[in-house]
């Protein structure tokens, strides 16, 4: 596993919100931020997958969908 260091610039309000969340979860701010990024990426990937599946269904069942619309 490769680890890359980076700087994350947050507003004072974002920093405070992150600190409070980390305290609630008994985790480090670093861990909470990493988990939030992972959730965001996974949610976006699922959204893309659902759109792709919906397009396939729409194409495969275009005739039926047209009849249902009438």
Secondary structure, 3 states (H helix, E strand, C coil): CCCCCCCCCCCHHHHHHHHHHHHHHCCCHHHHHHHHHHHHHHHHHHHHHHHHHHHHHHHHCHHHHHHHHC
